[in-house]
């Protein structure tokens, strides 16, 4: 703390003097160094080849004996026939009958969802069967699951994945080496089904309690790992491994390595983010593919939305991945069949059966630039530190300069030891505006509930009333600095904008540091956008003020969501016309806002909470700094300086008279 409050300016530390003079240069240098470091990360010099840390897995050391490929094909055909008979319903009675024929403990779970923004109730069911371990007493368990998707679902079918689950249950039933219970789970309504089952299994509630999971009659042991299957047909050439979970959580890297190793052993090619590993990662094309893969993962992770049903297992301490079947016509890529897929599932579960304890030895924090190369937390954290250190250095530089300016005003003719300033002038006058903007953030956090009640009064659904109210709320915030009453602006006084900028940079540094430990991808993208604004923001006039205001408006959380939706729409529909792209972008923007709010209520996704409670208050301060009057600040500073000089002269004259 002495470096912040040392009043002895004549012997000011070299570090303090250096920061005072060059803090902006240091901040910009570290920012651009971090950007360069970010693009260097996927290169083989910094990324590493994956390896196993958990030796107990012993992947691929046993001979695959799965021989139920004919049964799998029969299950697949029968399931398609059941779906065609009852297109709007899940064939759970048929599934229960198949599991019971195998001699398993079969249960059904009924759950319901009370939609958090309306008085609507949705119901659903899950079916699960438990294979009790013959060599243990139901203390540990593994899960093999798949979501059931009806023919009218917008997602790809999972019929082949469910058929593989049935065939795996038939094969596993006759083996005696299982030391863990195996749960075969078929869920309904995508994330809702798996969330309801997990809440009921562990006896907890997440979100605001919108899901009523009901009671589970049958349970197994503590779940250690889960594999989710999303396979439409056996005619696939690749298995795409999905790892991103809720709020950016990732599974243990050993589980990802296990799946990739066994997929390669069976002659298939693993993929990550829909891209296959380049044979020569050190080449230019290999580097570009690694870079594209890394940014694809960061984009997916930054949303906080799970890439599959596996993503909801992570918060319970359960390592899980999703295997998605893909077909790409490419030379040298042979099609798989049910025998190959069954052997992969068998190999994964036999390796997981060898575990003596939970996954703990390998990485939980990493970035993947391919299926076989990773970037550990020890490599990407220095990159992020270079990007975000500008917040802290700028805050220190402004703080040092403000204290030095006040302490250097002391009259050198006064022989007594002066009382030093330990906080900048007008510090207490600036604090209330931070409390006000954070209160506004809390209002924005509760705005969906307010908007829903407002919409009910005018017979408007929440899908329309919530975006309208959020847009109106943001528009009112833009107008507040220009109104007489109510007015929202920085307090008048010398250097108040510098004090506000200092406190803002400290707050942004704290937000970036905390969020980087949860979702490094989201924090990196936000830091890249906000650091230039936090460094350059100040009261300007003319065209520079206009440019700064436009960039600040672009960084509004709601506008950032619209930009992300537009970019994603253009990537998804590259051949669409300008009008269709505009309409689809607006629809995607509206759906994205609603999904972030509903996911916050149901699953506990923190994206909307972060945007409203933390990012919106920081953005308001940035906006007020852009609109501050530079002439008023200069006049206040000159008035304060003249008053201080007059006070010092009066004190000196009174001392001379006393002598």
TILO-916691 format. One record per residue (C-alpha): residue in one letter; x, y, z. Coordinates in steps of 0.02 Angstrom, whole numbers, padded with zeros to 5 digits, always signed. Layout:
AXYZ;...
//
This chain:
X+00000+00000+00000;X+00147+00117+00025;X+00171+00132-00162;X-00006+00203-00175;X-00003+00324-00029;X+00179+00378-00006;X+00172+00570+00010;X+00360+00599+00000;X+00364+00661-00179;X+00545+00715-00171;X+00597+00533-00150;X+00460+00455-00253;X+00501+00276-00301;X+00570+00240-00472;X+00425+00123-00506;X+00297+00255-00463;X+00381+00387-00570;X+00396+00267-00716;X+00212+00219-00705;X+00159+00401-00692;X+00250+00449-00851;X+00224+00296-00961;X+00069+00205-00901;X-00024+00227-01066;X+00124+00167-01168;X+00147+00015-01056;X-00038-00027-01066;X-00043-00017-01256;X+00118-00117-01272;X+00052-00256-01160;X-00115-00256-01252;X-00038-00280-01424;X+00085-00407-01353;X-00064-00505-01286;X-00148-00501-01456;X+00009-00570-01539;X+00024-00701-01403;X-00158-00753-01433;X-00123-00789-01616;X+00037-00882-01575;X-00046-01000-01449;X-00104-01134-01575;X+00070-01149-01651;X+00161-01312-01605;X+00291-01209-01513;X+00162-01169-01379;X+00026-01301-01396;X+00065-01477-01340;X+00016-01650-01395;X-00113-01730-01281;X-00064-01871-01164;X-00142-01977-01027;X-00116-01926-00848;X-00227-02062-00774;X-00137-02227-00801;X-00282-02329-00732;X-00383-02298-00892;X-00275-02420-00992;X-00359-02374-01158;X-00366-02507-01292;X-00270-02641-01197;X-00411-02767-01208;X-00481-02854-01360;X-00649-02786-01416;X-00781-02921-01406;X-00938-02824-01451;X-01039-02933-01570;X-01215-02860-01561;X-01209-02766-01726;X-01354-02868-01796;X-01458-02829-01642;X-01412-02646-01660;X-01476-02644-01839;X-01638-02728-01786;X-01662-02602-01645;X-01627-02461-01767;X-01759-02519-01891;X-01889-02551-01756;X-01859-02380-01679;X-01885-02293-01845;X-02046-02389-01867;X-02106-02337-01694;X-02065-02155-01732;X-02164-02161-01894;X-02315-02234-01804;X-02315-02102-01667;X-02226-01950-01742;X-02272-01830-01603;X-02228-01942-01456;X-02073-02028-01389;X-02084-02219-01398;X-02049-02240-01213;X-02166-02392-01190;X-02068-02482-01326;X-01902-02432-01248;X-01959-02490-01076;X-02010-02657-01149;X-01841-02681-01233;X-01745-02643-01073;X-01857-02758-00970;X-01827-02901-01092;X-01642-02884-01052;X-01675-02907-00867;X-01627-02730-00813;X-01706-02621-00680;X-01814-02502-00783;X-01891-02339-00720;X-01981-02190-00793;X-01970-02012-00730;X-02108-01884-00757;X-02059-01700-00745;X-02138-01533-00783;X-02077-01358-00820;X-02164-01201-00759;X-02109-01076-00891;X-02028-00935-00792;X-02096-00793-00899;X-02275-00852-00922;X-02408-00961-00844;X-02372-01108-00957;X-02330-01284-00901;X-02238-01414-01004;X-02222-01598-00961;X-02100-01731-01013;X-02033-01904-00973;X-01867-01993-00960;X-01833-02179-00965;X-01681-02256-00884;X-01621-02433-00848;X-01489-02485-00724;X-01366-02628-00744;X-01309-02672-00569;X-01123-02709-00553;X-01092-02892-00509;X-00927-02850-00422;X-00977-02699-00318;X-01116-02634-00208;X-01184-02488-00311;X-01060-02360-00246;X-01007-02295-00417;X-01093-02279-00585;X-01070-02231-00767;X-01201-02158-00884;X-01233-02193-01069;X-01369-02076-01131;X-01449-02002-01285;X-01589-01876-01315;X-01741-01938-01410;X-01785-01824-01555;X-01949-01847-01648;X-01955-01841-01839;X-02013-01659-01837;X-01867-01601-01730;X-01754-01466-01806;X-01602-01561-01743;X-01530-01717-01822;X-01607-01882-01770;X-01527-01988-01634;X-01607-02154-01682;X-01441-02240-01715;X-01373-02180-01548;X-01523-02251-01454;X-01505-02416-01549;X-01322-02424-01495;X-01375-02395-01314;X-01498-02541-01323;X-01369-02654-01403;X-01236-02601-01276;X-01357-02642-01135;X-01386-02814-01210;X-01199-02847-01226;X-01150-02773-01057;X-01285-02877-00971;X-01190-03038-01006;X-01020-02978-00943;X-00958-03010-00766;X-00812-02887-00755;X-00912-02729-00716;X-00860-02644-00555;X-00978-02496-00578;X-01164-02483-00609;X-01208-02429-00786;X-01359-02317-00816;X-01439-02315-00989;X-01537-02153-01003;X-01654-02091-01141;X-01714-01912-01114;X-01847-01801-01190;X-01847-01614-01233;X-01658-01597-01251;X-01581-01501-01103;X-01742-01502-01002;X-01746-01691-00988;X-01565-01713-00934;X-01576-01566-00813;X-01733-01638-00732;X-01653-01810-00716;X-01492-01742-00640;X-01586-01633-00516;X-01694-01780-00462;X-01546-01899-00453;X-01444-01784-00341;X-01590-01706-00246;X-01546-01525-00285;X-01627-01380-00379;X-01542-01255-00493;X-01599-01093-00571;X-01759-01022-00497;X-01841-01191-00472;X-01942-01187-00634;X-01917-01374-00659;X-02012-01495-00549;X-01909-01653-00575;X-02019-01769-00474;X-01949-01919-00384;X-01835-02057-00446;X-01883-02230-00388;X-01718-02311-00434;X-01543-02248-00408;X-01367-02314-00433;X-01201-02258-00361;X-01108-02094-00373;X-01090-02052-00559;X-00909-02034-00616;X-00925-02008-00804;X-01056-01998-00942;X-01057-02021-01130;X-01195-01940-01233;X-01230-02004-01409;X-01298-01899-01553;X-01287-02019-01699;X-01418-02016-01835;X-01358-02158-01946;X-01217-02286-01942;X-01154-02222-02111;X-01033-02095-02038;X-00850-02060-02070;X-00807-01954-01917;X-00853-01937-01733;X-00858-01756-01679;X-00815-01739-01494;X-00910-01600-01404;X-00839-01539-01239;X-00911-01366-01199;X-01025-01365-01047;X-01136-01244-00954;X-01052-01076-00916;X-00896-01131-01008;X-00854-01282-00900;X-00749-01417-00981;X-00726-01603-00943;X-00563-01677-00885;X-00444-01688-01031;X-00410-01872-00998;X-00589-01915-01048;X-00570-01821-01213;X-00404-01909-01247;X-00483-02078-01208;X-00623-02055-01334;X-00505-01991-01470;X-00383-02135-01442;X-00517-02270-01455;X-00599-02189-01607;X-00432-02194-01697;X-00403-02374-01645;X-00565-02428-01727;X-00519-02346-01892;X-00630-02191-01879;X-00566-02013-01876;X-00607-01900-01729;X-00654-01720-01758;X-00664-01567-01648;X-00774-01418-01691;X-00814-01508-01853;X-00631-01506-01910;X-00509-01648-01925;X-00331-01630-01864;X-00204-01576-01995;X-00068-01707-02028;X+00068-01572-02017;X+00021-01445-01882;X+00188-01355-01900;X+00149-01306-02080;X+00058-01146-02128;X-00103-01238-02173;X-00089-01338-02012;X-00068-01179-01910;X-00217-01097-01993;X-00327-01248-01958;X-00269-01251-01777;X-00305-01065-01762;X-00479-01087-01837;X-00515-01234-01721;X-00459-01138-01567;X-00566-00987-01609;X-00715-01100-01646;X-00698-01177-01474;X-00678-01006-01392;X-00833-00942-01482;X-00936-01092-01426;X-00870-01084-01247;X-00898-00897-01232;X-01086-00915-01253;X-01099-01018-01094;X-01224-01133-01181;X-01184-01320-01178;X-01143-01395-01348;X-01239-01553-01298;X-01328-01640-01156;X-01160-01684-01081;X-01134-01502-01031;X-01259-01512-00888;X-01163-01653-00801;X-01010-01547-00765;X-01082-01444-00622;X-01112-01606-00528;X-00930-01655-00540;X-00966-01781-00678;X-00849-01785-00827;X-00948-01802-00989;X-00933-01779-01176;X-01049-01795-01326;X-01007-01902-01478;X-01088-01834-01636;X-01086-01936-01796;X-01039-01841-01954;X-01019-01891-02136;X-00892-01805-02248;X-00852-01869-02421;X-00664-01872-02427;X-00536-01985-02504;X-00475-02119-02386;X-00618-02100-02262;X-00717-02261-02246;X-00894-02270-02178;X-00923-02343-02007;X-01052-02472-01958;X-01140-02527-01800;X-01000-02649-01758;X-00870-02510-01758;X-00978-02391-01656;X-01020-02528-01532;X-00837-02569-01507;X-00797-02386-01473;X-00932-02378-01339;X-00871-02543-01266;X-00691-02484-01260;X-00736-02318-01177;X-00839-02401-01040;X-00713-02538-01007;X-00579-02406-00982;X-00694-02304-00868;X-00730-02464-00773;X-00545-02471-00726;X-00549-02305-00634;X-00508-02316-00450;X-00555-02135-00412;X-00631-01985-00498;X-00542-01895-00640;X-00422-01773-00559;X-00247-01788-00633;X-00265-01705-00803;X-00319-01529-00849;X-00489-01453-00817;X-00439-01283-00890;X-00375-01288-01068;X-00406-01236-01247;X-00405-01361-01389;X-00331-01316-01558;X-00367-01492-01622;X-00420-01662-01563;X-00241-01707-01518;X-00165-01539-01466;X-00207-01431-01316;X-00157-01265-01236;X-00145-01277-01048;X-00195-01143-00923;X-00011-01109-00893;X+00006-01052-01074;X-00152-00951-01104;X-00153-00860-00936;X+00005-00758-00977;X-00081-00708-01140;X-00234-00651-01046;X-00126-00563-00916;X-00044-00460-01054;X-00215-00414-01124;X-00294-00364-00959;X-00147-00288-00864;X-00185-00123-00951;X-00337-00101-00837;X-00229-00109-00681;X-00081-00008-00748;X-00196+00132-00808;X-00283+00138-00639;X-00115+00148-00549;X-00049+00282-00667;X-00202+00392-00645;X-00200+00366-00456;X-00015+00412-00442;X-00037+00568-00548;X-00187+00628-00450;X-00097+00608-00283;X+00062+00687-00349;X-00034+00837-00415;X-00113+00867-00245;X+00043+00839-00141;X+00153+00944-00256;X+00038+01094-00225;X+00104+01110-00047;X+00193+01274-00023;X+00380+01241-00015;X+00406+01390+00101;X+00306+01306+00241;X+00432+01230+00359;X+00309+01114+00446;X+00284+00937+00384;X+00130+00942+00271;X-00016+00823+00295;X-00013+00713+00139;X-00160+00668+00029;X-00192+00481+00030;X-00343+00483-00087;X-00374+00595-00237;X-00479+00750-00224;X-00666+00726-00258;X-00648+00539-00226;X-00800+00538-00113;X-00898+00643-00237;X-00869+00513-00373;X-00917+00358-00274;X-01107+00390-00274;X-01116+00379-00464;X-01046+00202-00454;X-01179+00151-00328;X-01312+00227-00442;X-01256+00135-00599;X-01247-00030-00507;X-01424-00002-00445;X-01473+00027-00627;X-01389-00140-00666;X-01498-00226-00536;X-01651-00146-00616;X-01594-00216-00783;X-01572-00387-00704;X-01754-00387-00645;X-01818-00306-00805;X-01879-00470-00886;X-01999-00500-00741;X-02060-00320-00751;X-02078-00332-00940;X-02179-00493-00926;X-02305-00413-00809;X-02312-00260-00921;X-02344-00372-01072;X-02483-00467-00985;X-02576-00303-00957;X-02573-00269-01145;X-02592-00451-01198;X-02414-00459-01267;X-02314-00619-01251;X-02146-00620-01160;X-02054-00658-01323;X-02103-00483-01381;X-02124-00384-01219;X-01954-00427-01146;X-01848-00371-01297;X-01956-00215-01316;X-01933-00167-01133;X-01747-00203-01135;X-01726-00096-01291;X-01829+00044-01214;X-01730+00032-01052;X-01566+00048-01148;X-01633+00195-01249;X-01683+00287-01090;X-01507+00262-01022;X-01439+00345-01179;X-01550+00497-01150;X-01520+00521-00963;X-01360+00625-00981;X-01454+00750-01092;X-01607+00772-00979;X-01628+00901-00842;X-01729+00787-00729;X-01685+00649-00703;X-01506+00679-00752;X-01364+00554-00747;X-01189+00626-00766;X-01021+00634-00681;X-01014+00756-00533;X-00940+00927-00565;X-00768+00961-00496;X-00584+00956-00542;X-00519+00788-00601;X-00682+00698-00566;X-00675+00613-00735;X-00500+00550-00696;X-00557+00480-00529;X-00704+00395-00616;X-00588+00324-00749;X-00470+00258-00616;X-00609+00171-00519;X-00683+00103-00681;X-00518+00024-00732;X-00502-00054-00559;X-00676-00127-00574;X-00644-00194-00750;X-00481-00272-00690;X-00574-00360-00549;X-00711-00422-00667;X-00585-00485-00794;X-00480-00573-00662;X-00627-00663-00583;X-00716-00712-00743;X-00556-00777-00824;X-00555-00921-00698;X-00731-00973-00753;X-00742-00937-00940;X-00577-00885-01016;X-00649-00870-01192;X-00787-00748-01146;X-00668-00645-01039;X-00537-00638-01176;X-00660-00573-01306;X-00730-00442-01185;X-00555-00386-01136;X-00503-00366-01318;X-00654-00251-01344;X-00649-00151-01181;X-00463-00119-01154;X-00444+00007-01298;X-00601+00098-01238;X-00545+00100-01056;X-00375+00170-01105;X-00433+00306-01223;X-00595+00365-01144;X-00592+00546-01085;X-00688+00707-01118;X-00655+00752-01300;X-00730+00873-01424;X-00758+00863-01610;X-00738+00708-01715;X-00638+00614-01584;X-00783+00625-01465;X-00901+00562-01600;X-00790+00411-01639;X-00772+00370-01455;X-00961+00379-01426;X-00994+00265-01576;X-00869+00137-01513;X-00945+00147-01339;X-01119+00117-01409;X-01053-00036-01500;X-00989-00105-01333;X-01162-00097-01252;X-01204-00276-01196;X-01366-00278-01296;X-01280-00213-01453;X-01139-00340-01433;X-01271-00477-01431;X-01344-00407-01592;X-01173-00402-01676;X-01137-00581-01624;X-01308-00637-01691;X-01276-00549-01857;X-01104-00628-01878;X-01173-00801-01838;X-01317-00776-01961;X-01198-00726-02100;X-01090-00879-02065;X-01242-00994-02065;X-01326-00920-02221;X-01183-00851-02328;X-01283-00854-02489;X-01439-00764-02424;X-01482-00589-02484;X-01463-00430-02383;X-01649-00420-02338;X-01659-00601-02280;X-01497-00582-02182;X-01566-00428-02095;X-01729-00513-02048;X-01644-00672-01990;X-01516-00573-01891;X-01652-00477-01799;X-01745-00640-01762;X-01585-00722-01702;X-01549-00570-01593;X-01721-00579-01514;X-01708-00767-01485;X-01533-00749-01414;X-01591-00621-01286;X-01737-00730-01234;X-01632-00888-01225;X-01503-00805-01114;X-01640-00748-00994;X-01734-00913-00993;X-01573-01013-00974;X-01529-00905-00825;X-01695-00948-00741;X-01698-01134-00784;X-01518-01194-00793;X-01420-01059-00703;X-01330-00988-00854;X-01238-00831-00794;X-01227-00740-00961;X-01375-00623-00931;X-01326-00598-00748;X-01150-00548-00799;X-01213-00429-00934;X-01340-00340-00825;X-01256-00334-00654;X-01073-00307-00704;X-01053-00255-00885;X-01198-00133-00897;X-01140-00024-00749;X-00963-00018-00819;X-01033+00030-00989;X-01135+00172-00913;X-00978+00246-00834;X-00887+00234-01002;X-01034+00321-01086;X-01035+00461-00957;X-00847+00485-00976;X-00870+00506-01164;X-01004+00638-01138;X-00916+00735-01000;X-00886+00919-01039;X-00697+00948-01058;X-00711+01137-01037;X-00808+01122-00876;X-00676+01003-00809;X-00536+01123-00855;X-00627+01271-00777;X-00657+01173-00618;X-00474+01122-00611;X-00412+01301-00635;X-00535+01366-00504;X-00477+01235-00381;X-00295+01277-00415;X-00322+01464-00388;X-00417+01431-00227;X-00277+01319-00164;X-00146+01450-00204;X-00246+01584-00117;X-00266+01475+00037;X-00079+01441+00042;X-00040+01626+00028;X-00159+01668+00170;X-00081+01534+00280;X+00093+01601+00243;X+00044+01782+00282;X-00038+01732+00447;X+00118+01637+00498;X+00229+01787+00460;X+00119+01901+00566;X+00128+01781+00714;X+00318+01778+00704;
//
